[in-house]
């Protein structure tokens, strides 16, 4: 399947907006209403010549009794298991919430690289507010605005660093299939 990156977080932090930006298409529905994304959604992205799979997930609500939120939480956990690395998205505009803390607690148990990605950092005031997320204790913290793409390059550089180079043959070229044309003499082999 190749290298896989999952985008997780609570509802309405901009996961689907980032997913669409990484795919360079509008595959995921983006809405201000919570719960629009329910199932995992897959796509392929590339950065600096490296291809990788991306999983968009619904908003994680830990311990909810709502039937939809329970199922969304299950889908998020499946995505975390499938992924090689995780973008944990939070919202600079609202600051740290208890739902962010619950998702952080889940991700702290993982041995996979986690990129804490503070979204909606689109001006200097938001940048100042966003520094509170350092208190969550994640080593890799990125400040982005997924709607405009600001800051996503640094995040993608860090993701690309984790992706192994594709294997090449001895001559440094991509391996292509090899075949031979055989047959009786003078039956048109050379005109193939």
C-alpha positions in Angstrom: 0.0 0.0 0.0 2.9 2.4 0.5 3.5 5.1 3.1 0.2 6.3 4.7 -0.5 9.5 6.5 -3.7 9.8 8.6 -5.3 13.2 9.4 -7.1 13.0 12.8 -8.6 15.4 15.3 -11.8 16.6 16.8 -14.7 17.9 14.7 -14.3 21.1 12.6 -10.6 21.7 12.9 -10.0 21.6 9.1 -9.0 18.0 8.5 -11.0 17.7 5.2 -9.7 21.1 4.0 -6.1 19.8 4.4 -7.0 16.5 2.8 -8.3 18.3 -0.3 -5.3 20.6 -0.4 -2.9 17.5 -0.3 -4.8 15.8 -3.1 -5.2 19.1 -5.0 -8.9 18.3 -5.6 -12.2 18.7 -3.8 -12.7 15.1 -2.8 -13.8 15.6 0.8 -16.9 17.6 1.7 -16.1 20.7 3.7 -18.8 22.2 5.9 -19.1 24.2 9.2 -21.6 21.6 10.4 -20.0 18.9 12.6 -20.2 15.3 11.5 -20.2 15.7 7.7 -17.2 13.4 7.4 -18.0 10.0 8.9 -16.1 7.3 7.2 -12.4 7.2 6.3 -11.6 8.7 2.9 -8.5 7.8 1.0 -6.4 9.7 -1.6 -2.9 9.9 -3.0 -0.6 12.9 -2.6 2.9 13.6 -3.6 5.5 16.0 -2.3 9.1 16.5 -3.6 8.7 13.4 -5.8 7.5 11.1 -3.1 4.0 9.6 -3.3 2.0 8.7 -0.2 -1.5 7.8 0.8 -3.6 10.2 2.8 -6.6 9.2 5.0 -9.2 11.8 6.0 -11.2 11.0 9.1 -14.3 12.3 10.8 -14.1 14.3 14.1 -13.0 12.2 17.1 -15.3 12.5 20.1 -14.1 10.2 22.8 -16.7 8.4 25.0 -19.7 9.8 23.2 -23.0 8.0 23.4 -24.1 9.3 20.0 -24.3 6.4 17.6 -22.7 8.4 14.8 -19.9 9.7 17.0 -19.1 6.2 18.3 -18.8 4.9 14.7 -16.7 7.9 13.7 -14.4 7.2 16.6 -14.0 3.6 15.5 -13.1 4.8 12.0 -10.5 7.2 13.4 -8.9 4.4 15.4 -8.7 2.2 12.2 -7.0 5.0 10.4 -4.5 5.4 13.2 -3.7 1.7 13.0 -3.3 1.8 9.2 -1.1 4.9 9.1 2.7 5.1 9.2 2.5 8.7 10.5 -0.3 10.9 11.9 -1.2 14.5 11.4 -3.0 15.5 14.6 -5.0 18.7 13.7 -6.1 21.3 16.2 -7.7 24.8 15.8 -5.8 27.9 16.8 -9.0 29.9 17.0 -10.5 27.8 19.8 -7.4 26.8 21.6 -6.9 23.5 23.4 -10.2 21.7 24.2 -11.0 18.6 26.2 -11.6 16.8 22.9 -8.1 17.7 21.8 -6.7 16.4 25.1 -8.6 13.1 24.6 -7.2 12.7 21.1 -3.7 13.5 22.4 -4.0 10.8 25.0 -4.8 8.2 22.3 -1.9 9.4 20.2 0.6 9.4 23.0 0.2 5.7 23.3 1.2 5.2 19.6 4.8 4.7 18.6 4.1 6.3 15.2 5.4 9.8 14.4 2.7 12.4 15.3 2.8 15.9 13.7 0.7 18.2 15.9 -0.7 20.6 13.3 -2.2 23.8 14.5 -4.6 25.0 11.8 -6.2 28.4 11.1 -3.0 30.2 11.9 -3.6 33.0 9.3 -2.3 36.1 11.1 0.2 37.2 13.8 -2.4 37.2 16.6 -3.4 33.6 15.8 0.3 32.7 15.7 0.7 34.0 19.2 -2.4 32.2 20.4 -1.2 29.0 18.8 1.9 28.7 20.9 -0.3 27.3 23.7 -0.3 24.0 21.8 3.4 23.4 22.7 2.1 22.5 26.2 0.6 19.3 24.8 4.1 17.9 24.7 4.4 16.7 21.1 7.9 17.0 19.6 6.8 18.1 16.1 4.5 21.1 16.0 3.5 22.9 12.8 1.4 26.0 12.3 -0.6 26.1 9.1 -3.7 27.6 7.4 -5.0 24.7 5.4 -7.5 26.9 3.5 -4.7 29.0 2.0 -1.9 26.5 2.2 0.3 28.6 4.4 2.8 26.6 6.4 1.9 23.3 4.7 5.2 23.0 2.9 7.2 22.6 6.2 4.7 20.0 7.4 5.0 18.1 4.1 8.8 18.3 4.1 8.8 16.6 7.5 6.4 13.9 6.2 8.5 13.3 3.1 11.6 12.8 5.2 9.9 9.7 6.6 9.1 8.2 3.2 11.9 5.8 2.0 13.3 6.4 -1.5 11.9 4.2 -4.2 14.2 1.3 -5.1 16.1 1.7 -8.4 17.9 -0.9 -10.4 21.7 -1.0 -10.7 21.8 1.7 -13.4 19.8 4.1 -11.3 16.8 3.9 -13.6 13.3 2.8 -12.7 12.9 -0.9 -13.3 10.9 -1.5 -16.5 9.6 -4.8 -17.7 11.8 -6.7 -20.2 10.6 -8.8 -23.0 11.9 -10.5 -26.2 10.3 -11.0 -29.6 10.9 -14.4 -31.0 9.8 -16.4 -34.0 10.9 -17.9 -37.3 13.3 -16.0 -39.6 11.9 -13.4 -42.0 8.3 -13.3 -40.6 8.2 -9.6 -39.7 9.8 -9.6 -36.3 11.9 -6.5 -37.1 8.8 -4.5 -38.1 7.1 -4.9 -34.7 
